[in-house]
Amino acid sequence: MSAKVLERFPAGSPRGSWTAEEYAARRRTEGQPATVVMDLKSDAFLVVVPTGDED
């Protein structure tokens, strides 16, 4: 599965993943299937939406 990153939020922020979750919730109300994932390598929460596999 491929995904497009809509936004990045630093994991070390005082609010943790809340800002990422709030951003994803706003995208979902707009009809985008946004999900929050953790990127351990960059220590950030990513808001992603799936993209079609182009195999």
Contact map, one row per residue, 1 for C-alpha under 8 A:
1110000000000000000000000000000000000000000000000111100
1111000000000000000000000000000000000000000000000111100
1111100000000000000000000000000000000000000000011110000
0111110000000000000000000000000000000000000000011110000
0011111100000000000000000000000000000000000001111000000
0001111100000000000000000000000000000000000001111000000
0000111110000000000100000000000000000000000001110000000
0000111111000000000100000000000000000000000111100000000
0000001111101000101100000000000000000000000111000000000
0000000111111001000000000000000000000000001110000000000
0000000011111001100000000000000000000000001110000000000
0000000001111101000000000000000000000000001100000000000
0000000011111111000000000000000000000000000000000000000
0000000000011111000000000000000000000000000000000000000
0000000000001111111000000000000000000000000000000000000
0000000001111111111000000000000000000000000000000000000
0000000010100011111110000000000000000000000010000000000
0000000000000011111111000000000000000000000000000000000
0000000010000011111111100000000000000000000000000000000
0000001110000000111111110000000000010000000011100000000
0000000000000000111111111000000000010000000000100000000
0000000000000000011111111100000000000000000000000000000
0000000000000000001111111110000000000000000000100000000
0000000000000000000111111111000001110000000000100000000
0000000000000000000011111111100001000000000000000000000
0000000000000000000001111111110000000000000000000000000
0000000000000000000000111111111111000000000000000000000
0000000000000000000000011111111111000000000000000000000
0000000000000000000000001111111100000000000000000000000
0000000000000000000000000111111100000000000000000000000
0000000000000000000000000011111110000000000000000000000
0000000000000000000000000011111111000000000000001000000
0000000000000000000000000011001111100000000000001100000
0000000000000000000000011011000111110000000000111100000
0000000000000000000000010000000011111000000000111000000
0000000000000000000110010000000001111100000011110000000
0000000000000000000000000000000000111110000011110000000
0000000000000000000000000000000000011111001111000000000
0000000000000000000000000000000000001111111111000000000
0000000000000000000000000000000000000111111100000000000
0000000000000000000000000000000000000011111000000000000
0000000000000000000000000000000000000011111100000000000
0000000001110000000000000000000000000111111110000000000
0000000111110000000000000000000000000111011111000000000
0000000111100000100100000000000000011110001111100000000
0000111110000000000100000000000000011110000111110000000
0000111100000000000110110000000001111000000011111000000
0011111000000000000000000000000001111000000001111100000
0011110000000000000000000000000111100000000000111110000
1111000000000000000000000000000011000000000000011111000
1111000000000000000000000000000000000000000000001111100
1100000000000000000000000000000000000000000000000111110
1100000000000000000000000000000000000000000000000011111
0000000000000000000000000000000000000000000000000001111
0000000000000000000000000000000000000000000000000000111
